[in-house]
Amino acid sequence: MRLVIYTAGIHAFAGFIMLLFELGGRNR
């Protein structure tokens, strides 16, 4: 169960970083 939560956390974090990166690129 811990592994599932850990994997979900990584995916959520990666998705958040990608979203910020795309928004930053669009603003420029």
DAZIMO-V291768 format. One record per residue. OMEGA is omega in whole degrees, -180 to 180 (999 if undefined). BURIAL is # if it has 9 or more other ideal C-beta (glycine too) atoms within 8 Angstrom, else .. Layout:
{{OMEGA	BURIAL} {OMEGA	BURIAL}}
This chain:
{{-179	.} {-179	.} {180	.} {-180	.} {-180	.} {-180	.} {-180	.} {180	.} {-180	.} {-179	.} {-180	.} {-179	.} {-180	.} {180	.} {180	.} {179	.} {-180	.} {-179	.} {180	.} {-179	.} {180	.} {180	.} {179	.} {-180	.} {-180	.} {-180	.} {-180	.} {999	.}}
